[in-house]
Amino acid sequence: MMVSKIEKDMISCFEAYLKSEEKSRNTQEKYIRDVCKFMHYLSDHELTKDKVIAYKKDGIRHHFLEEYE
């Protein structure tokens, strides 16, 4: 399945997945916060590999991503 946009219901599903995997509350909150930041970064643009790469590079430059490999 190809996803072109992150929808709010996807975030809810991801949060439910994190709970089912028994991730700590802090981990759940951080992951959801990170996904929401990425969603905001995309705004109304299509989700593409180039957008992900640009986000990671911007994150390093602006220090909103802790690490990047």
PyMOL commands that set and color helices and strands:
alter all, ss='L'
color gray80, all
select helices_A, chain A and resi 8-20+25-42+49-62
alter helices_A, ss='H'
color red, helices_A
deselect
rebuild
show_as cartoon
